[in-house]
Amino acid sequence: MNSFIDRHKRRIYTVLNWTILTLSVGLIAYISVDALRGVEFLSDSGYMHFQFVVCVAFIVDFFFELYLADRKWRYVGRRIAFLLLSIPYLNIVGWFGIGLPADVLYFARFIPLARGALALSIVVGYVSENRLTNIFASYTVVLIAIVYFGSLIFFEREHTVNPLVSDYMSALWWACSDATTTGCDIYPVTPAGKVVSAVLAVMGMVMFPLFTVVITSAVRSRIAGTGKKQTS
């Protein structure tokens, strides 16, 4: 058994990564449709069952990859956040009848999506050609996911009470403007909208300088490579 795993470890990782990618995209699509249609997620048994299955698959993937890992404690240290994000918190709240504020429950719905976004970044990085491309692709996926989730939350919370948010495209424009800190004529009026506004602004200030570092490193590597070819 171990010899079979050793021979096909790369293929196994590929299957695991693409399985997690497919489930992540499915979860993102499901919650997007519910959010845009205004469906209450706790009353949507289909969503609750699906996100539970996805969370279980994420947990199984974590422990299976832990079994495959050569340095297990290093793997745990690098991926413990993935395990914590894979716990089906919403189902646990429902099973035990735990009373939580509505806004807390609302944001808890997006915890599996955070795991899905991280999974997307890993898979994209996994298929990248080199380490620099890996980092750039992973950061790009994470940033796009943050902006998209932010726009989705902002639209669902704001469009019924904020006259400036007339449709989803308005929310997407606001999220892009907020993340790039360029400013926008749309302002949040709900507590959830204000929280998302702060998170997007902070993430934008953190992520965009990283892009500058990656691009600068790529240019320097290209110049250094060209210089070596010319001298040789």
Contacts in CASP RR format, 6 or more apart in sequence:
PFRMAT RR
TARGET T0000
AUTHOR 0000-0000-0000
METHOD contacts of the structure
MODEL  1
MNSFIDRHKRRIYTVLNWTILTLSVGLIAYISVDALRGVEFLSDSGYMHF
QFVVCVAFIVDFFFELYLADRKWRYVGRRIAFLLLSIPYLNIVGWFGIGL
PADVLYFARFIPLARGALALSIVVGYVSENRLTNIFASYTVVLIAIVYFG
SLIFFEREHTVNPLVSDYMSALWWACSDATTTGCDIYPVTPAGKVVSAVL
AVMGMVMFPLFTVVITSAVRSRIAGTGKKQTS
5 12 0 8 1.000
5 68 0 8 1.000
9 68 0 8 1.000
12 68 0 8 1.000
13 65 0 8 1.000
13 68 0 8 1.000
13 126 0 8 1.000
14 126 0 8 1.000
16 61 0 8 1.000
16 64 0 8 1.000
16 65 0 8 1.000
17 119 0 8 1.000
17 122 0 8 1.000
17 123 0 8 1.000
17 126 0 8 1.000
18 123 0 8 1.000
19 57 0 8 1.000
19 61 0 8 1.000
20 57 0 8 1.000
20 58 0 8 1.000
20 61 0 8 1.000
20 116 0 8 1.000
20 119 0 8 1.000
20 123 0 8 1.000
21 119 0 8 1.000
21 120 0 8 1.000
21 123 0 8 1.000
23 54 0 8 1.000
23 57 0 8 1.000
23 58 0 8 1.000
23 116 0 8 1.000
24 54 0 8 1.000
24 115 0 8 1.000
24 116 0 8 1.000
24 117 0 8 1.000
24 119 0 8 1.000
24 120 0 8 1.000
25 120 0 8 1.000
26 54 0 8 1.000
27 50 0 8 1.000
27 51 0 8 1.000
27 54 0 8 1.000
27 112 0 8 1.000
27 113 0 8 1.000
27 116 0 8 1.000
28 113 0 8 1.000
28 116 0 8 1.000
30 47 0 8 1.000
30 50 0 8 1.000
30 51 0 8 1.000
31 41 0 8 1.000
31 47 0 8 1.000
31 51 0 8 1.000
31 109 0 8 1.000
31 110 0 8 1.000
31 113 0 8 1.000
31 152 0 8 1.000
32 152 0 8 1.000
33 39 0 8 1.000
34 41 0 8 1.000
34 44 0 8 1.000
34 47 0 8 1.000
35 152 0 8 1.000
35 153 0 8 1.000
35 155 0 8 1.000
35 156 0 8 1.000
36 152 0 8 1.000
36 155 0 8 1.000
36 156 0 8 1.000
36 168 0 8 1.000
38 156 0 8 1.000
39 47 0 8 1.000
41 47 0 8 1.000
41 48 0 8 1.000
41 90 0 8 1.000
41 109 0 8 1.000
42 48 0 8 1.000
42 90 0 8 1.000
42 94 0 8 1.000
42 105 0 8 1.000
48 90 0 8 1.000
48 91 0 8 1.000
51 88 0 8 1.000
51 90 0 8 1.000
51 91 0 8 1.000
51 109 0 8 1.000
51 112 0 8 1.000
52 88 0 8 1.000
52 91 0 8 1.000
54 112 0 8 1.000
55 86 0 8 1.000
55 87 0 8 1.000
55 88 0 8 1.000
55 91 0 8 1.000
55 112 0 8 1.000
55 115 0 8 1.000
56 88 0 8 1.000
58 82 0 8 1.000
58 85 0 8 1.000
58 86 0 8 1.000
58 112 0 8 1.000
58 115 0 8 1.000
58 116 0 8 1.000
58 119 0 8 1.000
59 83 0 8 1.000
59 86 0 8 1.000
59 87 0 8 1.000
62 79 0 8 1.000
62 82 0 8 1.000
62 83 0 8 1.000
62 86 0 8 1.000
65 75 0 8 1.000
65 79 0 8 1.000
66 72 0 8 1.000
66 75 0 8 1.000
66 76 0 8 1.000
66 79 0 8 1.000
69 75 0 8 1.000
81 118 0 8 1.000
82 115 0 8 1.000
82 118 0 8 1.000
82 119 0 8 1.000
85 111 0 8 1.000
85 112 0 8 1.000
85 114 0 8 1.000
85 115 0 8 1.000
85 118 0 8 1.000
86 112 0 8 1.000
86 115 0 8 1.000
87 111 0 8 1.000
88 112 0 8 1.000
89 108 0 8 1.000
89 111 0 8 1.000
90 105 0 8 1.000
90 108 0 8 1.000
90 109 0 8 1.000
92 98 0 8 1.000
93 99 0 8 1.000
93 100 0 8 1.000
93 105 0 8 1.000
93 108 0 8 1.000
100 108 0 8 1.000
103 191 0 8 1.000
103 192 0 8 1.000
106 153 0 8 1.000
106 157 0 8 1.000
106 192 0 8 1.000
107 153 0 8 1.000
107 192 0 8 1.000
107 195 0 8 1.000
110 149 0 8 1.000
110 153 0 8 1.000
113 145 0 8 1.000
113 149 0 8 1.000
116 145 0 8 1.000
117 141 0 8 1.000
117 142 0 8 1.000
117 145 0 8 1.000
117 146 0 8 1.000
117 149 0 8 1.000
118 142 0 8 1.000
120 141 0 8 1.000
120 145 0 8 1.000
121 137 0 8 1.000
121 138 0 8 1.000
121 139 0 8 1.000
121 141 0 8 1.000
121 142 0 8 1.000
121 145 0 8 1.000
122 138 0 8 1.000
124 137 0 8 1.000
124 138 0 8 1.000
124 140 0 8 1.000
124 141 0 8 1.000
125 133 0 8 1.000
125 134 0 8 1.000
125 137 0 8 1.000
125 138 0 8 1.000
126 134 0 8 1.000
128 134 0 8 1.000
128 137 0 8 1.000
132 214 0 8 1.000
132 217 0 8 1.000
132 218 0 8 1.000
132 221 0 8 1.000
135 214 0 8 1.000
136 211 0 8 1.000
136 214 0 8 1.000
136 215 0 8 1.000
136 218 0 8 1.000
139 207 0 8 1.000
139 210 0 8 1.000
139 211 0 8 1.000
139 214 0 8 1.000
142 207 0 8 1.000
143 179 0 8 1.000
143 203 0 8 1.000
143 204 0 8 1.000
143 207 0 8 1.000
146 179 0 8 1.000
146 199 0 8 1.000
146 200 0 8 1.000
146 203 0 8 1.000
146 207 0 8 1.000
147 172 0 8 1.000
147 175 0 8 1.000
147 176 0 8 1.000
147 179 0 8 1.000
147 200 0 8 1.000
148 172 0 8 1.000
148 175 0 8 1.000
150 175 0 8 1.000
150 196 0 8 1.000
150 199 0 8 1.000
150 200 0 8 1.000
151 168 0 8 1.000
151 171 0 8 1.000
151 172 0 8 1.000
151 174 0 8 1.000
151 175 0 8 1.000
151 176 0 8 1.000
152 171 0 8 1.000
153 192 0 8 1.000
153 193 0 8 1.000
153 196 0 8 1.000
154 165 0 8 1.000
154 171 0 8 1.000
154 174 0 8 1.000
154 175 0 8 1.000
154 188 0 8 1.000
154 192 0 8 1.000
154 193 0 8 1.000
154 196 0 8 1.000
154 197 0 8 1.000
155 165 0 8 1.000
155 168 0 8 1.000
155 170 0 8 1.000
155 171 0 8 1.000
155 172 0 8 1.000
157 190 0 8 1.000
157 192 0 8 1.000
157 193 0 8 1.000
157 196 0 8 1.000
158 165 0 8 1.000
158 171 0 8 1.000
158 188 0 8 1.000
158 189 0 8 1.000
158 190 0 8 1.000
158 193 0 8 1.000
159 165 0 8 1.000
159 166 0 8 1.000
159 167 0 8 1.000
159 168 0 8 1.000
159 171 0 8 1.000
161 189 0 8 1.000
161 190 0 8 1.000
162 186 0 8 1.000
162 188 0 8 1.000
162 189 0 8 1.000
162 190 0 8 1.000
164 170 0 8 1.000
164 185 0 8 1.000
164 186 0 8 1.000
164 187 0 8 1.000
165 171 0 8 1.000
165 174 0 8 1.000
165 186 0 8 1.000
170 186 0 8 1.000
173 184 0 8 1.000
173 186 0 8 1.000
174 184 0 8 1.000
174 186 0 8 1.000
175 196 0 8 1.000
175 200 0 8 1.000
177 183 0 8 1.000
177 184 0 8 1.000
177 186 0 8 1.000
178 184 0 8 1.000
178 197 0 8 1.000
178 200 0 8 1.000
178 201 0 8 1.000
179 200 0 8 1.000
179 201 0 8 1.000
179 203 0 8 1.000
179 204 0 8 1.000
179 207 0 8 1.000
180 204 0 8 1.000
180 208 0 8 1.000
181 201 0 8 1.000
181 204 0 8 1.000
181 205 0 8 1.000
188 194 0 8 1.000
188 196 0 8 1.000
188 197 0 8 1.000
END
